[in-house]
Protein backbone atom coordinates (compact mmCIF):
# COMPACT_ATOMS: atom_id res chain seq x y z
CA UNK A 1 0.00 0.00 0.00
CA UNK A 2 1.20 3.52 -0.66
CA UNK A 3 1.16 6.09 2.11
CA UNK A 4 -2.16 7.55 0.89
CA UNK A 5 -5.16 5.91 -0.78
CA UNK A 6 -8.47 7.18 -2.08
CA UNK A 7 -11.71 5.28 -1.48
CA UNK A 8 -15.11 6.09 -2.99
CA UNK A 9 -17.89 5.46 -0.48
CA UNK A 10 -21.37 5.35 -1.98
CA UNK A 11 -23.98 6.59 0.49
CA UNK A 12 -27.56 7.04 -0.72
CA UNK A 13 -27.19 8.89 -4.02
CA UNK A 14 -23.91 10.58 -3.04
CA UNK A 15 -20.31 9.53 -3.54
CA UNK A 16 -17.94 10.46 -0.74
CA UNK A 17 -14.23 10.58 -1.57
CA UNK A 18 -12.31 9.39 1.49
CA UNK A 19 -8.56 9.81 1.75
CA UNK A 20 -6.81 7.14 3.80
CA UNK A 21 -3.38 8.00 5.19
CA UNK A 22 -1.19 5.43 6.90
CA UNK A 23 0.18 6.75 10.20
CA UNK A 24 3.84 5.91 10.75
CA UNK A 25 6.13 6.43 13.71
CA UNK A 26 9.51 7.78 12.70
CA UNK A 27 12.55 6.78 14.69
CA UNK A 28 15.94 7.81 13.30
CA UNK A 29 16.78 5.38 10.54
CA UNK A 30 13.42 3.58 10.49
CA UNK A 31 9.71 4.08 9.86
CA UNK A 32 7.34 1.86 11.81
CA UNK A 33 3.83 1.05 10.65
CA UNK A 34 1.43 1.60 13.54
CA UNK A 35 -1.73 -0.07 12.23
CA UNK A 36 -3.47 3.32 12.36
CA UNK A 37 -5.09 4.77 9.26
CA UNK A 38 -6.40 8.34 9.29
CA UNK A 39 -9.58 8.99 7.29
CA UNK A 40 -10.48 12.38 5.85
CA UNK A 41 -13.01 13.75 3.41
CA UNK A 42 -11.69 17.02 2.07
CA UNK A 43 -10.69 18.97 5.17
CA UNK A 44 -13.03 16.98 7.44
CA UNK A 45 -11.41 14.50 9.81
CA UNK A 46 -13.46 11.29 9.83
CA UNK A 47 -11.41 9.59 12.55
CA UNK A 48 -9.11 6.58 12.43
CA UNK A 49 -9.33 2.90 11.74
CA UNK A 50 -6.93 1.07 14.04
CA UNK A 51 -5.90 -2.55 13.38
CA UNK A 52 -4.33 -5.09 15.71
CA UNK A 53 -0.82 -6.40 14.95
CA UNK A 54 -2.11 -9.18 12.68
CA UNK A 55 -4.54 -6.89 10.80
CA UNK A 56 -7.40 -9.19 11.85
CA UNK A 57 -9.41 -6.95 14.14
CA UNK A 58 -10.09 -3.25 13.77
CA UNK A 59 -11.71 -0.38 15.60
CA UNK A 60 -13.20 2.84 14.24
CA UNK A 61 -12.31 5.74 16.54
CA UNK A 62 -14.81 8.43 15.54
CA UNK A 63 -18.41 9.00 16.52
CA UNK A 64 -21.09 9.08 13.87
CA UNK A 65 -19.15 10.06 10.76
CA UNK A 66 -19.35 6.56 9.30
CA UNK A 67 -21.74 3.77 10.22
CA UNK A 68 -20.26 0.52 11.49
CA UNK A 69 -21.06 -1.09 8.14
CA UNK A 70 -19.33 1.73 6.21
CA UNK A 71 -16.29 1.55 8.51
CA UNK A 72 -16.16 -2.22 7.93
CA UNK A 73 -16.12 -1.66 4.15
CA UNK A 74 -13.27 0.84 4.48
CA UNK A 75 -11.37 -1.47 6.89
CA UNK A 76 -11.66 -4.37 4.42
CA UNK A 77 -10.37 -2.12 1.63
CA UNK A 78 -7.36 -1.11 3.77
CA UNK A 79 -6.64 -4.70 4.79
CA UNK A 80 -6.72 -5.84 1.16
CA UNK A 81 -4.31 -3.07 0.11
CA UNK A 82 -1.90 -3.95 2.93
CA UNK A 83 -1.97 -7.60 1.80
CA UNK A 84 -1.20 -6.51 -1.79
CA UNK A 85 1.79 -4.57 -0.50
CA UNK A 86 3.22 -7.56 1.34
CA UNK A 87 3.02 -9.92 -1.66
The 8 nearest C-alpha neighbors of each residue, nearest first, counted from 0:
[[1, 84, 81, 80, 2, 83, 4, 3],
 [0, 2, 3, 4, 84, 21, 80, 20],
 [1, 3, 21, 20, 0, 4, 22, 19],
 [4, 2, 20, 1, 19, 21, 18, 5],
 [5, 3, 19, 18, 20, 6, 1, 2],
 [4, 6, 18, 17, 19, 16, 7, 3],
 [5, 7, 17, 16, 8, 18, 4, 19],
 [8, 6, 16, 15, 17, 14, 9, 5],
 [9, 7, 15, 14, 6, 10, 16, 17],
 [8, 10, 14, 13, 15, 7, 11, 12],
 [11, 9, 13, 12, 14, 8, 15, 69],
 [12, 10, 13, 9, 14, 8, 15, 69],
 [11, 13, 10, 14, 9, 15, 8, 7],
 [14, 12, 10, 11, 9, 15, 8, 16],
 [13, 15, 9, 8, 10, 7, 16, 12],
 [14, 16, 8, 7, 17, 9, 13, 40],
 [17, 15, 7, 6, 40, 8, 14, 18],
 [18, 16, 40, 6, 39, 5, 15, 7],
 [17, 19, 5, 39, 38, 4, 40, 6],
 [18, 20, 38, 4, 3, 37, 5, 36],
 [21, 19, 3, 37, 36, 2, 22, 18],
 [20, 22, 36, 2, 35, 23, 37, 3],
 [23, 21, 35, 36, 33, 20, 32, 37],
 [24, 22, 32, 31, 33, 30, 25, 21],
 [25, 23, 31, 30, 26, 32, 33, 22],
 [26, 24, 30, 29, 23, 31, 27, 28],
 [25, 27, 29, 28, 30, 24, 31, 23],
 [28, 26, 29, 25, 30, 24, 31, 23],
 [27, 29, 26, 30, 25, 31, 24, 23],
 [30, 28, 26, 27, 25, 31, 24, 23],
 [31, 29, 25, 24, 23, 26, 32, 28],
 [30, 32, 24, 23, 33, 25, 29, 26],
 [31, 33, 23, 34, 24, 30, 22, 21],
 [32, 34, 35, 23, 31, 22, 24, 21],
 [33, 35, 50, 49, 32, 36, 51, 52],
 [36, 34, 49, 33, 22, 48, 21, 50],
 [35, 37, 21, 48, 47, 20, 22, 19],
 [36, 38, 47, 20, 19, 46, 21, 35],
 [39, 37, 19, 45, 46, 18, 47, 44],
 [40, 38, 44, 45, 18, 43, 17, 41],
 [41, 39, 17, 43, 42, 16, 18, 44],
 [40, 42, 43, 39, 17, 16, 18, 44],
 [41, 43, 40, 44, 39, 45, 18, 38],
 [44, 42, 40, 39, 41, 45, 38, 46],
 [43, 45, 39, 46, 38, 42, 40, 37],
 [46, 44, 39, 38, 64, 43, 61, 40],
 [47, 45, 61, 38, 44, 60, 37, 48],
 [48, 46, 37, 60, 36, 38, 59, 49],
 [47, 49, 59, 36, 58, 35, 60, 57],
 [48, 50, 35, 58, 57, 34, 47, 36],
 [51, 49, 57, 34, 54, 56, 35, 52],
 [50, 52, 54, 53, 56, 57, 55, 34],
 [53, 51, 54, 50, 34, 55, 33, 56],
 [52, 54, 55, 51, 50, 56, 34, 57],
 [55, 53, 50, 51, 52, 56, 78, 57],
 [56, 54, 53, 51, 57, 50, 52, 78],
 [57, 55, 51, 50, 54, 58, 53, 49],
 [56, 58, 50, 49, 51, 48, 55, 59],
 [57, 59, 49, 48, 60, 50, 56, 47],
 [58, 60, 48, 47, 61, 49, 70, 57],
 [59, 61, 47, 46, 58, 48, 62, 49],
 [62, 60, 46, 59, 45, 63, 64, 47],
 [61, 63, 64, 60, 65, 46, 59, 45],
 [62, 64, 65, 66, 61, 45, 67, 60],
 [63, 65, 45, 62, 61, 66, 46, 44],
 [66, 64, 63, 69, 70, 67, 45, 62],
 [65, 67, 69, 68, 70, 63, 64, 71],
 [66, 68, 70, 69, 71, 65, 59, 72],
 [67, 69, 71, 66, 70, 72, 65, 73],
 [70, 68, 66, 72, 71, 67, 65, 73],
 [69, 71, 67, 73, 72, 68, 65, 74],
 [72, 70, 74, 68, 69, 73, 67, 75],
 [73, 71, 69, 75, 70, 74, 76, 68],
 [72, 74, 76, 70, 71, 75, 77, 69],
 [75, 73, 71, 77, 76, 72, 70, 78],
 [76, 74, 78, 72, 77, 73, 71, 79],
 [75, 77, 73, 79, 74, 78, 72, 80],
 [78, 76, 74, 80, 75, 79, 81, 73],
 [77, 79, 75, 81, 80, 76, 74, 82],
 [78, 80, 82, 76, 77, 81, 75, 83],
 [81, 79, 83, 77, 0, 82, 78, 84],
 [80, 82, 84, 78, 0, 83, 79, 77],
 [81, 83, 79, 85, 84, 80, 78, 86],
 [84, 82, 80, 81, 86, 85, 79, 0],
 [85, 83, 0, 81, 82, 86, 80, 1],
 [84, 86, 82, 83, 81, 0, 80, 79],
 [85, 83, 84, 82, 81, 80, 0, 79]]
